[in-house]
Amino acid sequence: MINRLFVSPHSERATHAQWVLVALLTLFGLALRLFKAAEWGFWIDEMYTLRDAEVRQLGQLTFRMTRGALAWFGRSELSLRSPSIFLGTLTIPALYVALRPIIPRWQALLAVTLLTVAPWHIYWSQNARFYASILLFYTLALLFFYLATTRTEKRWLWLLGAAVCLAVAVLDRIFALFFVPVASIYLFTLTLTGRSPISLKKWGWLGVVGVLGMAAVLWFVRDNVSVFVAWFVGSPNYNPVRLTLELALNMGLPLTIAAGVGTLFALRERTPLDWLLVCSAWVPVLLLMVMSLFVLVNPRYVFLCFPSWILLAVRAIRPSMGRAAVLVLLAILLVEPLTQDVLYYAYLNGNRPNWRTPLTDIHATGAPGDRVLTLKPELAAYYTPDTDNLLIDGTVDPALVAPPRPAIWLMEAPFALPDAWQEWAADHCKIVSIHDVQLVGRTHMMRTYYCPAVP
C-alpha cells in the first residue's frame, strides 16, 4: 500500500478517498483548536488584541474579524480567539489545495497531517493574535510565487495572488516582509542555475512594481514600523543559541532533524522547489539570529516559515528507504507532536500563564474597592473590574501600601516580583494560591498574596 501511495502521480485528479481524508483532518484540526479554547484565560498580548480591535479600531484582517466576532458573540475567551481558530483550521485544506499542483499527493497529505497535530500551530490557532493569519497568507503568497516562477500559463494571475496574500500578511505584521529576502535569494539561485523562466529585464520591472507595492503597504503600517523601532531596536533579549534551541522545541525535535536531512537532499537535488523550501525555511531563521544580537526578538516571529520546515521534513522521506524505515520515521514524526499535545492540554494550561483562575477567585471572594497590584494590570482589570487595579514597578510606592488602605491582592506573575516587593510581601502578606505553569526552560509564575486591610 505504501508503494502504491509513493508512486501515485501528483498530476492525477485527487481521489474521493483523499478528499475525505483532508475533510477528516480539517474536522480533527478544528476539534483540537476548539478544545479548551474557552477555558484558558487570556494572557497579556491577547489584551492588546482586544484593545486594538475595540479602542484603536485597527483595520487589518485579524482585528476586523475580531470586531465581528465580538459583535456577534460578545466578550469571551472563545469569541476573541475565534478568528485565529478559523484561520488556523482553514490553513489545513488551503495548504493541501495549494500543494497539490506542486508536490506528490502523499507528500501534501503528510504535510497537512503534520500541521494538523503540530503543537506550535495549535497554540497560535488558540491565541487571539495575528500569527495564524500571517502563516496562512504568507505561505499562500510563497506557493503562488513559486507557481508564477515555474509555470508559463496564468503566470501573472499567480503573481497577483501572491501580491494580494503578501499584502494581507504584511498589513497584519511587518515581519511578513521576510518574504522579500526569501524571494530575492530564490530568484537569484534560479538565475544562476539558468532555470529562471523570466528574463532579467522582466524581473527588473517586476522588482520595481514590487518595491512600489511594498512602499504603499509600509505606508499603511507605518505606525507598526515606528513602534518596532522605538521598542525593539537596541533591546536584545535573545541570542542565536537560545533562539535555535527554542525553535527546535517549538517545531519538535524529530521534525527539526528530519527537516535538516531534507535540506541536505534539497541542496543535492537543487530543483526550483528545493531552492524555494531551503530559502523559505532557513533565511528568516538566520536573519532572526543576526537580529537577536541587536533587536528584541521572539521565535514566534518566524512562525510563518513553519510550513516550509514541515515540507522539508516530508521531502526527507524517500521510497528507497524501505517500508520499515518509512513507517518508523512516520511514527516518530506523528507520535512526538501527539504526545506534546496531551501535555499541552492536560498539564501545561495551553502553554500560557494561568491568570484566569486566581483573578476570578479574587473577583468572587474579594470586596469592592480591594486593590490588585500586578505587573500586568490590564488582565486584572478584565477579570476583576470591581477592584482598583494598579501597576507596580521595582520600588514599593508608599501611596499604594501606606495605611489607611484597603485589602491588597499582590500578583506575582508572570515573572518574579521585584526584590523590594518580595521583602514587603514577606512582612505584610500571606500567599493564598499558586498556579505556576512549568514549561521546558521557563516557568509562568502565578502566585497570589493577600495583604489584609489596614485602617
Secondary structure, DSSP 8 states (H G I E B T S, - for coil): -HHHHHH--TTS---HHHHHHHHHHHHHHHHHHHTTTTTS---HHHHHHHHHHHTS---SHHHHHHHHHHHHH-SSHHHHHHHHHHHHHHHHHHHHHHHTTTS-HHHHHHHHHHHHH-HHHHHHHTSSSSHHHHHHHHHHHHHHHHHHHH-STTHHHHHHHHHHHHHHHHHH-GGGGGHHHHHHHHHHHHHHTT--SS-HHHHHHHHHHHHHHHHHHHHHTHHHHHHHHHHTBT-----HHHHHHHHHHHH-HHHHHHHHHHHHHHHHH--HHHHHHHHHHHHHHHHHHHHTTTB---GGGGGGGHHHHHHHHHHT--GGG-HHHHHHHHHHHHHHHHHHHHHHHHTSGGGS---HHHHHHHHHHS-TT-EEEES-HHHHHHH-TTSEEEE--SS--HHHHSSSB--EEEEE-SS---HHHHHHHHHH-EEEEE--EEETTEEE--EEEEE--B-
